[in-house]
């Protein structure tokens, strides 16, 4: 288990700072946790076809201002991270920011108290492959419209961990991703403060409700669209959804899937 956690943590660095080569979002293997073989995690062939340069570095920021991926890899190299179960948060430091968790708690309660949002995140039966394919296409379209020349690379980085570490998408997982990934992102960008944590959480919930009421139908993929549109509306309101923000968004989004996989491994599920 310890080896699996270390490989997962190291993969955060490799995910966003690979050698300059061609990569693809498609993996030659899929792994359930706990994995039967660490080699399955480390030796999967990754080939990218017709992608923008995957070696483009991101500007995602940790609380210290340095890249979360670089900081995590450095900690591993000097032996500071000894147990993934004790250090499953690669972005160590958020636990010292109470209003990040105030935002998360407020939004979690808003979702659980809303019939519309509870139904929106009810994605029972959705596979990780279906969800990943949808998000990839959505991200390419979204960031192309924002004027990014690297829309495909952003989409590739955002979705890469989904099918690698998960078989199915559950409501619990989806809620975690769309709360935690974006609470960390808007905090790192300086938009989330102690004064506006509750207000922003309720605003995010309101945008999700409005999007669900516009878009959600009997088609399961309509829920994915509604979630993405609502999230985009929220980020637009903070001026944090431009082409320049693409790699930052992709980093926090993908990173949260990896953290969820580590937590699943630690819990033996």
Secondary structure, DSSP 4 states (H G I P E B T S, - for coil): -HHHHHHHHHHHHHHHS--SS---S-BS----SS-S-HHHHHS--B--SS-S-TTPPP----TTSS-HHHHHHHHHHTT----TTTS--SSTTGGG-HHHHHHHHHHHHHHHH-HHHHHHT--TT-BHHHHHHHHHHHHHHHHHHTT-TTHHHHHHHHHHHHHHH-SB--HHHHHHIIIIIHHHHHHHTT---TTTHHHHHHHHHHHHHHHHHHH--SSHHHHHHHHHHHHHHHHHHTT--SGGGHHHHHHHHHHHHHHHHHHHHHTT-
